[in-house]
Amino acid sequence: MKAVIAILIVLGATVAAEAQVAPEGTSPSKLGISGTVTYSAYNAYMFEDYGGTTGQMDYISGNFGYSTTSERYPTSIQFAGGDGWTISGTGYNSGLYENLLLSQGMAGKKSSLQLSDNVGYFRGTPITGFSGVPGTGQPISGSGSSPSVNVSIFTLNTSMLNQDANATYTYKLTGRTSLSAGGGGYWLIFPDGGGYDTDMYDATAGVTHMLTARNSVNANYMFYEFTYPGTSFTADLSSVMAGWQRTWTRAITTNISVGPQWMSSSGSGSAATGPIPPIPSTTGVSASASLTDNNRYGSASLSYFRGVMAGGGYLYSGEEDTATGSFGHEFGHQIGSQLNLEFSAGYFRYSSLGSQTSISGVFNGDSNGTYGSAQATRNLGRYVSVYANYTATDESFGPQTSGIPSNALTSLWQMISIGIGYTPRPIHLRH
């Protein structure tokens, strides 16, 4: 992994040097802070019901965003954070949350380098929206509508810290063909011991070829290594994927990829009450598909993934099926009269691969979860808006399941929130 990072640093220097000799883009006077700043603040009242137990909370939150206008050095910063406290009853979604995403691009004549780092802290499993906390007033559909957290079981009142750092280098070999290479790391930590701390490192390489103006094909190799602090258990996962991308209209784009996967494990570790045996080597098929549609009726997205996974906070290995979708539409064009409707939904299924039923405290079996969220936001003027949100989450486990975490969501969790937001017009910076 260190070798991959070193190579990407060298490639980044190459891109920077290439950009320096390109026309117009690199004099000090053109590397200023020109860009757009957005920010907002929300106050929400939330009512929760979990298996007949209710609670009421108050939440204060805010968002901040900054993006540059530079084509050669695009920069983006997004932040969402807030705090909630219980007014009465039991608050299952209370506590502090933060999510910060940094993105930096470097573009030359034929090559580009993209760096990103996403860091978050949550109380409970993130579900929808950039921060993952439902009912706070932030958008729940469109780009960045899902948090960057990979867990296999929905939980409540569990502290969770994650970081997802990636680098991707792309080189345009010809007018139709480009090569790419990348690497990164993902770290999932449970400060209160509510899950298995997980470290993941990955390296990727691929080629994309444009067949026509609307069709392109690609082939990618991906390698993942999963480790678990406190154990010597390691799982390696390799995938080879062939894909096709089609732009049907200016608004509709689809992506499809499929290919074989291989997973193996080594070493051993120990759970709370017993050893963790190696997982039998597994060969399977991975598939993914996505659709995006941005037209005058709104923006919609659908995605699906199936494959083998080797980690995720509560599993040491498993088969995964996940599907997500979102839709958003704004009614009205006059300031102070816009109404924005948004919908978001998801489904997941995880099935353990290990024969670990004899180890107490190690999850082994099937978990199935679904969630859905709807939100309506009405502008009252240039800066003030009101909104209402409904979110429902459910989870079930197979009959042969053992080692279900005590903090797992085991019945329907519903949340209704109403709130007020303050969103000034974007600030445009000029250098």
Buried (B, 14 or more C-beta within 10 A) or exposed (E): EEEBBEBBEEBBEBBBEBBEEEEEBBEEEEBEEEBEBBBBBBBBBBBBBBEEEBBBBBBBBBBBBBBBBBEBBBBBBBBBBBBBEBBEBBBBBBBEBBBBBBBBBBBBEEBBBBBBBBBBBBBBBBBBBBBBBBBBBBBBBBEBBBBBBBBBBBBBBBBBBBBBBBBBBBBBEEEEEBBBBBBBBBBBBBEEEBBBBBBBBBBBBBBBBBEEEEEBEBBBBBBBBBBBEEBEBBBBBBBBBEBBBBBEEEBBBBBBBBBEBBBBBEEEBBBEEEBBBBBEEBEBEBBBBBBBBBEEEBBBBBBBBBBBBBBBBBBBBBBBBBBBBBBBBBEEEEEEEBEBBBBBBBBBBBBBBBEBBEBEBBBBBBBBBBBBBBBEBBBEEEBBBBBBBBBBBBBEBEEEBBBBBEBBBBEBBBBBBBBBBBBEEEEEBEE
